[in-house]
Structures are given as structure tokens and as C-alpha cells.
Amino acid sequence: MTAPRLPSSATYATSQSSATRSAGNGIPVALQLLFATAVGITVINLFATQTLIGPIAAALGLDAHLSGMVAMLPQLGYATGLVLLVPLADLLENRSLIVRLLACCALALAAATLSTSGWLFLLAIFLAGAASSAIQIMVPLAALMACEAHRGKVVGNVMSGLMFGILLSRPLASLLLDAGGWRLLYLVLTISISLVAATLSLTLPQRQPAAGLSYLALLKSLWGLLCSQPVLRRRALTAALGMATFSLFWTAVALLLTQQPFDMNQRHIALFALAGAAGAVAAPLAGRIGDRGWTRPATLAAHLLMIAALLLAGVAGAGWGGFAIALHPWLALGMLVLAAVGLDAGVTTDQTLGRRAINLLQAEARGRLNGLFVGIFFVGGALGAASAALAWVMGGWSGVCLAGIAYAMAALLIATFQQA
């Protein structure tokens, strides 16, 4: 099967026959779903290991000083890939680059599955994380293929897959660990990403960028892009603060749910996370709102929703306002689920609108712009995860909610002064 070719200087809508287009979007619905599925499956390996640290460390003989690297290295590899690999999207043919990166990711995950050496396993998950940066080549490619009037809708559809992958990674890891051990998770991911790579190799159009810079020049241009694009800076900063809030909540909520009166085990916590994943459906809606020109009010509403969700979480988990948690544990749990859904919806909305905004900037630099955007909000996610333990130790669940509100308030303040 020969996939169509996407010219670097034309939109996808002009390069395809009307029979293959989605209704007015410029990109078939099936291809949007494929993009969403691909990024959702690929992102799982970056977050799933956070629930597997103990079993993996015990199986591979990692001491306490190295066990934390099981969760850190996939994300550190991803950050490395954002800087060193994603800029290649502005230099090399995109379909081939995506497929090769996913193939490398699958090979690295296969090595992790079979590894009996702690050091080999750590190297493998780092390389898998780096190759997973193909996600940030797929998202701008989908945006390029969409006509401008529906770009936000298409980005939102793809982003829903990404957010579902992030939210489902931890419960999936817990369930597969319970079913067959941590190697089963890596085996499933190896097979899944291999299938994704094979499918994309047959279905994606080719896109050869107009390469006017060398690889080193592309890397050097990153700082210049950051300095010259105020929309990128503001949207990346609010996305980073939103991701910090997201990571803070989901890192600490497992600690809360294991305590009285909830007293949940890992399987119950996985089901809680599945319920919270409903917030990811906000992505397509946010994209459509952006296409209608309502980016600014929608962004402010997203941050207000995050704050409201954390206030509700404080009531349900820490008894704010005099709520008696011990007397109404099921009501408290229901409110926590609602808070999780609201928080996820707010963060997803902000990120989707941010991606739409930066994909309307320089077309020739989309790969680098997306790499910078994701790299910055990725730092926010690391900050949130790191601050969760400190907030929990210093103030329990109240401290976690107050820290999250502070992050969301900062994002709201920045969004008040941004126009895109």
C-alpha cells in the first residue's frame, strides 16, 4: 500500500481527494483516531513504571538509591528526545521519522521485557522514553494536515488520546502487574507499539519539510524561537502550571485513598483513576471552542475549573467546611471522583488550547515549537510530582490541595494577561 504524499508547503486538504476527507476538517476521521490511538499507546510507557518501582527493583536487584530511577528515566529520556529528536521533524521526512522512532521504542521495550540486569533495564527504559518523543512529531503533523478553521478540533481529538494514555497508564500497570507481573506490561507495550508503527507506515502521508537549516542550526534556533514567540512562552508556562497541578494531585491521591475511611487497595485505586480519566473528553470540545475564537474565555474557565476541583477535593479529602468524611465515606469518594474529572478536564482544556495556539505560529518550525511547548510543561509535571511528597508531609491532603490551588491560581493570573 502506498501512502499519499503531503507537500511541505501545502495543507493536507489540498493534497487529498474529497472522498478521503473528513467533513470539512481536511483529515479523515479514521486517521484522527489512528493518531489519537498511537499517541495514547506510546505515552503509557512514560508513566506506567511509577506504580512498578517496588516489583522491578526487587526482581532486578536494584538498591534503594537506583530504584527511583525506574520512574525517572523514561521521562528523562523523553525530555532528551524532545530536545535532540523532535527538531528533526523540521529536517527529515516525517512519516519515516515517526515509524523509525516507534520501532526503536518497541525494540527498547522488548529489551526491558527480557532484561535480567538492572543497568540494562534502566538503559532500555531511557531509550524507550527518548524514542517516545515521536508523539510530539505526530501531534503537529496532524495539525498540519487539518485545515486551519478546524485545526483546534483535530488537535483536540488527538490530544484526547494522549490524555487518556496518561490517565490510564497507572491503572493499566496495576492491573497487568496483578495479572502477570511487570514483564507482562512491557510485553504488551512492545507488541502494541510495534503494531502502531506498522500501521502508521502504511497509512500516514509523507511530509518532507523545506529543510533550510542543518541539524545543529535547528538545535541552536530553539532559544531564538522561545525568545521571539510570546504566545509560546505564555501558553507553555500556563500548561506547565496546569501539569504541575495534575501531577501533584495524582501523585498524592493514592496516599489519601489507602487511608481510612477509604482504605483502598491497588485495584480499587486503579478503578478510581479510570473514573477520573473521563476528564480527557474535554480535549475535542476545547479544540472546537478554540476554532470558534473563544480561546481566551475558555482558558480562564479551565483554570477556574481546576481551582474549583481542588476546593471540592479539599472538602472531600480533608473535611474543609466542616464536612464529616468518616460519616459519609461514599459521598466523599464520589466528590473526589468528581474533583478528579474536573481537574483533568481543566488541565486538558488548557493544554489543547495551548497546542492549537502554537500550531498557528510558524509552520516551518512546528516540530521545534511543539518540542519546546511540551518540554516546558513537562518540567511543570516534574515540579508537581516532586512537590507532592513535600506538601503531603507538611500538610497532608490539605497541603496537597493548597499547593494545587496555588499552581492553578498562578496559571489563572498569567492567562488573564495573554491574548491567545
Contacts in CASP RR format, 6 or more apart in sequence:
PFRMAT RR
TARGET T0000
AUTHOR 0000-0000-0000
METHOD contacts of the structure
MODEL  1
MTAPRLPSSATYATSQSSATRSAGNGIPVALQLLFATAVGITVINLFATQ
TLIGPIAAALGLDAHLSGMVAMLPQLGYATGLVLLVPLADLLENRSLIVR
LLACCALALAAATLSTSGWLFLLAIFLAGAASSAIQIMVPLAALMACEAH
RGKVVGNVMSGLMFGILLSRPLASLLLDAGGWRLLYLVLTISISLVAATL
SLTLPQRQPAAGLSYLALLKSLWGLLCSQPVLRRRALTAALGMATFSLFW
TAVALLLTQQPFDMNQRHIALFALAGAAGAVAAPLAGRIGDRGWTRPATL
AAHLLMIAALLLAGVAGAGWGGFAIALHPWLALGMLVLAAVGLDAGVTTD
QTLGRRAINLLQAEARGRLNGLFVGIFFVGGALGAASAALAWVMGGWSGV
CLAGIAYAMAALLIATFQQA
1 202 0 8 1.000
1 203 0 8 1.000
3 95 0 8 1.000
3 202 0 8 1.000
3 203 0 8 1.000
3 204 0 8 1.000
3 205 0 8 1.000
3 206 0 8 1.000
4 15 0 8 1.000
4 16 0 8 1.000
4 205 0 8 1.000
4 206 0 8 1.000
5 15 0 8 1.000
5 205 0 8 1.000
5 206 0 8 1.000
5 207 0 8 1.000
5 208 0 8 1.000
6 12 0 8 1.000
6 15 0 8 1.000
6 94 0 8 1.000
6 144 0 8 1.000
6 145 0 8 1.000
6 205 0 8 1.000
6 206 0 8 1.000
6 207 0 8 1.000
7 15 0 8 1.000
7 207 0 8 1.000
7 208 0 8 1.000
8 207 0 8 1.000
8 208 0 8 1.000
8 209 0 8 1.000
8 210 0 8 1.000
9 210 0 8 1.000
11 26 0 8 1.000
11 144 0 8 1.000
11 145 0 8 1.000
11 146 0 8 1.000
11 147 0 8 1.000
11 148 0 8 1.000
12 26 0 8 1.000
12 27 0 8 1.000
12 144 0 8 1.000
12 145 0 8 1.000
12 146 0 8 1.000
12 147 0 8 1.000
12 205 0 8 1.000
13 21 0 8 1.000
13 24 0 8 1.000
13 26 0 8 1.000
13 27 0 8 1.000
13 145 0 8 1.000
13 146 0 8 1.000
13 147 0 8 1.000
15 205 0 8 1.000
16 26 0 8 1.000
16 205 0 8 1.000
20 28 0 8 1.000
21 27 0 8 1.000
21 28 0 8 1.000
22 28 0 8 1.000
22 29 0 8 1.000
22 32 0 8 1.000
24 147 0 8 1.000
24 149 0 8 1.000
24 150 0 8 1.000
25 32 0 8 1.000
25 146 0 8 1.000
25 147 0 8 1.000
25 150 0 8 1.000
25 153 0 8 1.000
25 154 0 8 1.000
26 145 0 8 1.000
26 146 0 8 1.000
26 147 0 8 1.000
26 150 0 8 1.000
27 142 0 8 1.000
27 145 0 8 1.000
27 146 0 8 1.000
27 154 0 8 1.000
31 142 0 8 1.000
31 145 0 8 1.000
31 203 0 8 1.000
31 204 0 8 1.000
32 142 0 8 1.000
32 154 0 8 1.000
32 157 0 8 1.000
32 158 0 8 1.000
33 157 0 8 1.000
34 199 0 8 1.000
34 200 0 8 1.000
34 203 0 8 1.000
35 138 0 8 1.000
35 139 0 8 1.000
35 141 0 8 1.000
35 142 0 8 1.000
35 157 0 8 1.000
35 158 0 8 1.000
36 157 0 8 1.000
36 158 0 8 1.000
36 159 0 8 1.000
36 160 0 8 1.000
36 161 0 8 1.000
36 162 0 8 1.000
36 164 0 8 1.000
37 161 0 8 1.000
37 196 0 8 1.000
38 102 0 8 1.000
38 138 0 8 1.000
38 196 0 8 1.000
38 199 0 8 1.000
38 200 0 8 1.000
39 135 0 8 1.000
39 138 0 8 1.000
39 139 0 8 1.000
39 158 0 8 1.000
39 161 0 8 1.000
39 162 0 8 1.000
39 165 0 8 1.000
40 135 0 8 1.000
40 161 0 8 1.000
40 162 0 8 1.000
40 164 0 8 1.000
40 165 0 8 1.000
40 166 0 8 1.000
41 165 0 8 1.000
41 189 0 8 1.000
41 192 0 8 1.000
41 193 0 8 1.000
41 196 0 8 1.000
42 102 0 8 1.000
42 105 0 8 1.000
42 132 0 8 1.000
42 134 0 8 1.000
42 135 0 8 1.000
42 193 0 8 1.000
42 196 0 8 1.000
43 132 0 8 1.000
43 135 0 8 1.000
43 162 0 8 1.000
43 165 0 8 1.000
43 166 0 8 1.000
43 169 0 8 1.000
44 165 0 8 1.000
44 168 0 8 1.000
44 169 0 8 1.000
44 172 0 8 1.000
44 189 0 8 1.000
45 74 0 8 1.000
45 105 0 8 1.000
45 109 0 8 1.000
45 125 0 8 1.000
45 128 0 8 1.000
45 129 0 8 1.000
45 132 0 8 1.000
45 169 0 8 1.000
45 186 0 8 1.000
45 189 0 8 1.000
45 193 0 8 1.000
46 74 0 8 1.000
46 75 0 8 1.000
46 78 0 8 1.000
46 129 0 8 1.000
46 132 0 8 1.000
46 166 0 8 1.000
46 169 0 8 1.000
47 74 0 8 1.000
47 166 0 8 1.000
47 169 0 8 1.000
47 170 0 8 1.000
48 169 0 8 1.000
48 170 0 8 1.000
48 172 0 8 1.000
48 173 0 8 1.000
48 185 0 8 1.000
48 189 0 8 1.000
49 56 0 8 1.000
49 70 0 8 1.000
49 71 0 8 1.000
49 74 0 8 1.000
49 125 0 8 1.000
49 173 0 8 1.000
50 71 0 8 1.000
50 170 0 8 1.000
50 173 0 8 1.000
51 170 0 8 1.000
51 173 0 8 1.000
51 174 0 8 1.000
51 177 0 8 1.000
51 266 0 8 1.000
52 70 0 8 1.000
52 173 0 8 1.000
52 177 0 8 1.000
52 182 0 8 1.000
52 185 0 8 1.000
53 67 0 8 1.000
53 68 0 8 1.000
53 70 0 8 1.000
53 71 0 8 1.000
54 67 0 8 1.000
54 70 0 8 1.000
55 177 0 8 1.000
55 181 0 8 1.000
55 182 0 8 1.000
56 62 0 8 1.000
56 67 0 8 1.000
56 70 0 8 1.000
56 121 0 8 1.000
56 182 0 8 1.000
57 63 0 8 1.000
57 64 0 8 1.000
57 66 0 8 1.000
57 67 0 8 1.000
57 68 0 8 1.000
57 70 0 8 1.000
59 182 0 8 1.000
60 115 0 8 1.000
60 116 0 8 1.000
60 117 0 8 1.000
60 118 0 8 1.000
60 121 0 8 1.000
61 118 0 8 1.000
62 69 0 8 1.000
62 70 0 8 1.000
62 118 0 8 1.000
66 118 0 8 1.000
66 122 0 8 1.000
69 122 0 8 1.000
70 122 0 8 1.000
70 125 0 8 1.000
73 122 0 8 1.000
73 125 0 8 1.000
73 126 0 8 1.000
73 129 0 8 1.000
74 125 0 8 1.000
74 126 0 8 1.000
74 128 0 8 1.000
74 129 0 8 1.000
74 132 0 8 1.000
75 129 0 8 1.000
75 378 0 8 1.000
75 382 0 8 1.000
76 126 0 8 1.000
77 126 0 8 1.000
77 127 0 8 1.000
77 129 0 8 1.000
77 130 0 8 1.000
78 129 0 8 1.000
78 130 0 8 1.000
78 132 0 8 1.000
78 133 0 8 1.000
78 378 0 8 1.000
79 375 0 8 1.000
79 378 0 8 1.000
80 126 0 8 1.000
80 130 0 8 1.000
81 129 0 8 1.000
81 130 0 8 1.000
81 131 0 8 1.000
81 133 0 8 1.000
82 133 0 8 1.000
82 136 0 8 1.000
82 371 0 8 1.000
82 374 0 8 1.000
82 375 0 8 1.000
82 378 0 8 1.000
83 219 0 8 1.000
83 222 0 8 1.000
83 371 0 8 1.000
83 375 0 8 1.000
84 130 0 8 1.000
84 219 0 8 1.000
85 101 0 8 1.000
85 130 0 8 1.000
85 131 0 8 1.000
85 133 0 8 1.000
85 134 0 8 1.000
86 133 0 8 1.000
86 136 0 8 1.000
86 137 0 8 1.000
86 367 0 8 1.000
86 368 0 8 1.000
86 370 0 8 1.000
86 371 0 8 1.000
87 215 0 8 1.000
87 218 0 8 1.000
87 219 0 8 1.000
87 222 0 8 1.000
87 367 0 8 1.000
87 368 0 8 1.000
87 371 0 8 1.000
88 97 0 8 1.000
88 137 0 8 1.000
88 215 0 8 1.000
88 218 0 8 1.000
89 97 0 8 1.000
89 136 0 8 1.000
89 137 0 8 1.000
89 140 0 8 1.000
89 141 0 8 1.000
89 209 0 8 1.000
89 366 0 8 1.000
89 367 0 8 1.000
89 368 0 8 1.000
90 209 0 8 1.000
90 211 0 8 1.000
90 213 0 8 1.000
90 218 0 8 1.000
90 364 0 8 1.000
90 365 0 8 1.000
90 366 0 8 1.000
90 367 0 8 1.000
90 368 0 8 1.000
91 209 0 8 1.000
91 211 0 8 1.000
91 213 0 8 1.000
91 214 0 8 1.000
91 215 0 8 1.000
91 218 0 8 1.000
92 209 0 8 1.000
92 211 0 8 1.000
93 206 0 8 1.000
93 207 0 8 1.000
93 208 0 8 1.000
93 209 0 8 1.000
94 137 0 8 1.000
94 141 0 8 1.000
94 204 0 8 1.000
94 206 0 8 1.000
94 207 0 8 1.000
94 208 0 8 1.000
94 209 0 8 1.000
95 200 0 8 1.000
95 201 0 8 1.000
95 204 0 8 1.000
95 205 0 8 1.000
95 206 0 8 1.000
95 207 0 8 1.000
96 206 0 8 1.000
97 134 0 8 1.000
97 137 0 8 1.000
98 134 0 8 1.000
98 137 0 8 1.000
98 138 0 8 1.000
98 141 0 8 1.000
98 200 0 8 1.000
98 204 0 8 1.000
99 197 0 8 1.000
99 200 0 8 1.000
99 201 0 8 1.000
99 204 0 8 1.000
101 131 0 8 1.000
101 132 0 8 1.000
101 133 0 8 1.000
101 134 0 8 1.000
101 137 0 8 1.000
102 131 0 8 1.000
102 134 0 8 1.000
102 193 0 8 1.000
102 196 0 8 1.000
102 197 0 8 1.000
102 200 0 8 1.000
103 194 0 8 1.000
103 197 0 8 1.000
104 127 0 8 1.000
104 131 0 8 1.000
105 127 0 8 1.000
105 128 0 8 1.000
105 129 0 8 1.000
105 131 0 8 1.000
105 132 0 8 1.000
105 134 0 8 1.000
105 193 0 8 1.000
106 190 0 8 1.000
106 193 0 8 1.000
106 194 0 8 1.000
106 197 0 8 1.000
108 124 0 8 1.000
108 125 0 8 1.000
108 127 0 8 1.000
108 128 0 8 1.000
108 129 0 8 1.000
108 131 0 8 1.000
109 124 0 8 1.000
109 125 0 8 1.000
109 128 0 8 1.000
109 186 0 8 1.000
109 189 0 8 1.000
109 190 0 8 1.000
109 193 0 8 1.000
110 186 0 8 1.000
110 190 0 8 1.000
111 120 0 8 1.000
111 124 0 8 1.000
112 121 0 8 1.000
112 124 0 8 1.000
112 125 0 8 1.000
112 128 0 8 1.000
112 186 0 8 1.000
113 183 0 8 1.000
113 186 0 8 1.000
113 187 0 8 1.000
113 190 0 8 1.000
115 121 0 8 1.000
115 124 0 8 1.000
133 371 0 8 1.000
135 162 0 8 1.000
136 367 0 8 1.000
136 370 0 8 1.000
136 371 0 8 1.000
136 374 0 8 1.000
137 367 0 8 1.000
137 370 0 8 1.000
138 158 0 8 1.000
139 155 0 8 1.000
139 158 0 8 1.000
139 159 0 8 1.000
139 162 0 8 1.000
139 355 0 8 1.000
139 370 0 8 1.000
140 359 0 8 1.000
140 366 0 8 1.000
140 367 0 8 1.000
140 369 0 8 1.000
140 370 0 8 1.000
141 204 0 8 1.000
141 207 0 8 1.000
142 154 0 8 1.000
142 155 0 8 1.000
142 158 0 8 1.000
143 151 0 8 1.000
143 152 0 8 1.000
143 154 0 8 1.000
143 155 0 8 1.000
143 355 0 8 1.000
143 356 0 8 1.000
143 359 0 8 1.000
143 366 0 8 1.000
144 207 0 8 1.000
144 359 0 8 1.000
144 363 0 8 1.000
144 366 0 8 1.000
145 154 0 8 1.000
145 205 0 8 1.000
146 152 0 8 1.000
146 153 0 8 1.000
146 154 0 8 1.000
146 155 0 8 1.000
148 360 0 8 1.000
149 291 0 8 1.000
150 291 0 8 1.000
151 291 0 8 1.000
151 356 0 8 1.000
151 359 0 8 1.000
151 360 0 8 1.000
152 287 0 8 1.000
152 288 0 8 1.000
152 290 0 8 1.000
152 291 0 8 1.000
152 352 0 8 1.000
152 356 0 8 1.000
152 359 0 8 1.000
153 284 0 8 1.000
153 287 0 8 1.000
153 288 0 8 1.000
153 291 0 8 1.000
155 287 0 8 1.000
155 352 0 8 1.000
155 355 0 8 1.000
155 356 0 8 1.000
155 359 0 8 1.000
156 283 0 8 1.000
156 284 0 8 1.000
156 286 0 8 1.000
156 287 0 8 1.000
156 352 0 8 1.000
156 355 0 8 1.000
156 356 0 8 1.000
157 283 0 8 1.000
157 284 0 8 1.000
159 283 0 8 1.000
159 348 0 8 1.000
159 351 0 8 1.000
159 352 0 8 1.000
159 355 0 8 1.000
160 280 0 8 1.000
160 281 0 8 1.000
160 283 0 8 1.000
160 284 0 8 1.000
160 348 0 8 1.000
161 280 0 8 1.000
161 283 0 8 1.000
162 283 0 8 1.000
163 277 0 8 1.000
163 279 0 8 1.000
163 280 0 8 1.000
163 283 0 8 1.000
163 344 0 8 1.000
163 348 0 8 1.000
163 351 0 8 1.000
164 277 0 8 1.000
164 280 0 8 1.000
167 273 0 8 1.000
167 276 0 8 1.000
167 277 0 8 1.000
167 279 0 8 1.000
167 280 0 8 1.000
167 344 0 8 1.000
168 273 0 8 1.000
168 274 0 8 1.000
168 277 0 8 1.000
170 250 0 8 1.000
170 270 0 8 1.000
170 273 0 8 1.000
171 269 0 8 1.000
171 270 0 8 1.000
171 271 0 8 1.000
171 273 0 8 1.000
171 274 0 8 1.000
172 185 0 8 1.000
172 270 0 8 1.000
173 182 0 8 1.000
173 185 0 8 1.000
174 266 0 8 1.000
174 267 0 8 1.000
174 269 0 8 1.000
174 270 0 8 1.000
175 267 0 8 1.000
175 270 0 8 1.000
176 182 0 8 1.000
176 184 0 8 1.000
176 185 0 8 1.000
176 188 0 8 1.000
177 184 0 8 1.000
177 185 0 8 1.000
177 266 0 8 1.000
178 266 0 8 1.000
178 267 0 8 1.000
209 364 0 8 1.000
210 364 0 8 1.000
213 221 0 8 1.000
218 368 0 8 1.000
221 365 0 8 1.000
221 368 0 8 1.000
222 368 0 8 1.000
222 372 0 8 1.000
225 232 0 8 1.000
225 362 0 8 1.000
225 365 0 8 1.000
225 368 0 8 1.000
225 369 0 8 1.000
225 372 0 8 1.000
226 232 0 8 1.000
226 233 0 8 1.000
226 372 0 8 1.000
229 358 0 8 1.000
229 361 0 8 1.000
229 362 0 8 1.000
229 369 0 8 1.000
231 357 0 8 1.000
231 358 0 8 1.000
231 361 0 8 1.000
231 418 0 8 1.000
231 420 0 8 1.000
232 358 0 8 1.000
232 361 0 8 1.000
232 369 0 8 1.000
232 372 0 8 1.000
232 373 0 8 1.000
234 414 0 8 1.000
234 415 0 8 1.000
234 417 0 8 1.000
234 418 0 8 1.000
234 420 0 8 1.000
235 353 0 8 1.000
235 354 0 8 1.000
235 357 0 8 1.000
235 358 0 8 1.000
235 373 0 8 1.000
235 418 0 8 1.000
235 420 0 8 1.000
236 358 0 8 1.000
236 372 0 8 1.000
236 373 0 8 1.000
236 375 0 8 1.000
236 376 0 8 1.000
236 377 0 8 1.000
237 376 0 8 1.000
237 411 0 8 1.000
237 414 0 8 1.000
238 299 0 8 1.000
238 303 0 8 1.000
238 350 0 8 1.000
238 354 0 8 1.000
238 411 0 8 1.000
238 414 0 8 1.000
238 415 0 8 1.000
238 418 0 8 1.000
239 350 0 8 1.000
239 351 0 8 1.000
239 354 0 8 1.000
239 373 0 8 1.000
239 376 0 8 1.000
239 377 0 8 1.000
240 376 0 8 1.000
240 377 0 8 1.000
240 378 0 8 1.000
240 379 0 8 1.000
240 380 0 8 1.000
240 381 0 8 1.000
240 383 0 8 1.000
241 380 0 8 1.000
241 407 0 8 1.000
241 408 0 8 1.000
241 410 0 8 1.000
241 411 0 8 1.000
241 414 0 8 1.000
242 306 0 8 1.000
242 347 0 8 1.000
242 350 0 8 1.000
242 351 0 8 1.000
242 377 0 8 1.000
242 380 0 8 1.000
242 407 0 8 1.000
242 408 0 8 1.000
242 411 0 8 1.000
243 347 0 8 1.000
243 351 0 8 1.000
243 377 0 8 1.000
243 378 0 8 1.000
243 380 0 8 1.000
243 381 0 8 1.000
243 384 0 8 1.000
244 380 0 8 1.000
244 381 0 8 1.000
244 383 0 8 1.000
244 384 0 8 1.000
244 387 0 8 1.000
244 404 0 8 1.000
244 407 0 8 1.000
245 306 0 8 1.000
245 310 0 8 1.000
245 343 0 8 1.000
245 347 0 8 1.000
245 384 0 8 1.000
245 404 0 8 1.000
245 407 0 8 1.000
245 408 0 8 1.000
245 411 0 8 1.000
246 343 0 8 1.000
246 344 0 8 1.000
246 347 0 8 1.000
246 381 0 8 1.000
247 380 0 8 1.000
247 381 0 8 1.000
247 382 0 8 1.000
247 383 0 8 1.000
247 384 0 8 1.000
247 385 0 8 1.000
247 388 0 8 1.000
248 384 0 8 1.000
248 385 0 8 1.000
248 387 0 8 1.000
248 388 0 8 1.000
248 391 0 8 1.000
248 400 0 8 1.000
248 403 0 8 1.000
248 404 0 8 1.000
248 407 0 8 1.000
249 310 0 8 1.000
249 313 0 8 1.000
249 340 0 8 1.000
249 343 0 8 1.000
249 400 0 8 1.000
249 404 0 8 1.000
250 273 0 8 1.000
251 384 0 8 1.000
251 385 0 8 1.000
251 388 0 8 1.000
251 389 0 8 1.000
252 388 0 8 1.000
252 389 0 8 1.000
252 391 0 8 1.000
252 392 0 8 1.000
252 397 0 8 1.000
252 400 0 8 1.000
253 272 0 8 1.000
253 336 0 8 1.000
253 340 0 8 1.000
254 269 0 8 1.000
255 392 0 8 1.000
256 262 0 8 1.000
256 317 0 8 1.000
256 336 0 8 1.000
256 397 0 8 1.000
256 400 0 8 1.000
257 264 0 8 1.000
257 268 0 8 1.000
257 269 0 8 1.000
257 272 0 8 1.000
257 336 0 8 1.000
258 264 0 8 1.000
258 265 0 8 1.000
258 269 0 8 1.000
260 326 0 8 1.000
261 325 0 8 1.000
261 326 0 8 1.000
261 329 0 8 1.000
261 332 0 8 1.000
262 329 0 8 1.000
262 332 0 8 1.000
262 333 0 8 1.000
264 272 0 8 1.000
272 333 0 8 1.000
272 336 0 8 1.000
272 337 0 8 1.000
272 340 0 8 1.000
275 337 0 8 1.000
275 340 0 8 1.000
275 341 0 8 1.000
276 337 0 8 1.000
276 340 0 8 1.000
276 341 0 8 1.000
276 344 0 8 1.000
277 344 0 8 1.000
278 341 0 8 1.000
278 344 0 8 1.000
279 340 0 8 1.000
279 341 0 8 1.000
279 342 0 8 1.000
279 344 0 8 1.000
279 345 0 8 1.000
279 346 0 8 1.000
279 348 0 8 1.000
280 344 0 8 1.000
280 345 0 8 1.000
280 348 0 8 1.000
281 345 0 8 1.000
282 344 0 8 1.000
282 345 0 8 1.000
282 346 0 8 1.000
282 348 0 8 1.000
282 349 0 8 1.000
282 352 0 8 1.000
283 348 0 8 1.000
283 349 0 8 1.000
283 351 0 8 1.000
283 352 0 8 1.000
285 349 0 8 1.000
286 298 0 8 1.000
286 302 0 8 1.000
286 348 0 8 1.000
286 349 0 8 1.000
286 352 0 8 1.000
286 353 0 8 1.000
287 352 0 8 1.000
287 353 0 8 1.000
287 356 0 8 1.000
289 295 0 8 1.000
289 298 0 8 1.000
289 349 0 8 1.000
289 353 0 8 1.000
290 298 0 8 1.000
290 353 0 8 1.000
290 356 0 8 1.000
291 356 0 8 1.000
295 353 0 8 1.000
295 356 0 8 1.000
295 357 0 8 1.000
295 420 0 8 1.000
296 415 0 8 1.000
296 418 0 8 1.000
296 419 0 8 1.000
296 420 0 8 1.000
298 349 0 8 1.000
298 353 0 8 1.000
299 349 0 8 1.000
299 350 0 8 1.000
299 353 0 8 1.000
299 354 0 8 1.000
299 415 0 8 1.000
299 418 0 8 1.000
300 412 0 8 1.000
300 415 0 8 1.000
300 416 0 8 1.000
301 349 0 8 1.000
302 345 0 8 1.000
302 346 0 8 1.000
302 347 0 8 1.000
302 349 0 8 1.000
302 350 0 8 1.000
302 353 0 8 1.000
303 346 0 8 1.000
303 350 0 8 1.000
303 408 0 8 1.000
303 409 0 8 1.000
303 411 0 8 1.000
303 412 0 8 1.000
303 415 0 8 1.000
304 412 0 8 1.000
305 342 0 8 1.000
305 343 0 8 1.000
305 345 0 8 1.000
305 346 0 8 1.000
305 349 0 8 1.000
306 342 0 8 1.000
306 343 0 8 1.000
306 346 0 8 1.000
306 347 0 8 1.000
306 408 0 8 1.000
306 411 0 8 1.000
307 405 0 8 1.000
307 408 0 8 1.000
307 409 0 8 1.000
307 412 0 8 1.000
308 342 0 8 1.000
309 338 0 8 1.000
309 339 0 8 1.000
309 340 0 8 1.000
309 341 0 8 1.000
309 342 0 8 1.000
309 343 0 8 1.000
309 346 0 8 1.000
310 339 0 8 1.000
310 343 0 8 1.000
310 401 0 8 1.000
310 404 0 8 1.000
310 405 0 8 1.000
310 408 0 8 1.000
311 320 0 8 1.000
311 401 0 8 1.000
311 405 0 8 1.000
312 335 0 8 1.000
312 338 0 8 1.000
312 339 0 8 1.000
313 335 0 8 1.000
313 336 0 8 1.000
313 339 0 8 1.000
313 340 0 8 1.000
313 343 0 8 1.000
313 397 0 8 1.000
313 401 0 8 1.000
314 320 0 8 1.000
314 339 0 8 1.000
314 397 0 8 1.000
314 398 0 8 1.000
314 401 0 8 1.000
315 321 0 8 1.000
315 323 0 8 1.000
315 335 0 8 1.000
316 323 0 8 1.000
316 325 0 8 1.000
316 331 0 8 1.000
316 332 0 8 1.000
316 333 0 8 1.000
316 334 0 8 1.000
316 335 0 8 1.000
316 336 0 8 1.000
316 339 0 8 1.000
317 325 0 8 1.000
317 332 0 8 1.000
317 336 0 8 1.000
317 397 0 8 1.000
318 396 0 8 1.000
318 397 0 8 1.000
318 398 0 8 1.000
318 401 0 8 1.000
319 325 0 8 1.000
320 398 0 8 1.000
320 401 0 8 1.000
323 332 0 8 1.000
325 332 0 8 1.000
350 411 0 8 1.000
350 415 0 8 1.000
351 377 0 8 1.000
354 373 0 8 1.000
355 370 0 8 1.000
355 373 0 8 1.000
357 420 0 8 1.000
358 369 0 8 1.000
358 370 0 8 1.000
358 373 0 8 1.000
359 366 0 8 1.000
359 369 0 8 1.000
359 370 0 8 1.000
361 369 0 8 1.000
362 369 0 8 1.000
384 407 0 8 1.000
387 403 0 8 1.000
388 400 0 8 1.000
388 403 0 8 1.000
391 399 0 8 1.000
391 400 0 8 1.000
391 402 0 8 1.000
391 403 0 8 1.000
392 399 0 8 1.000
392 400 0 8 1.000
END
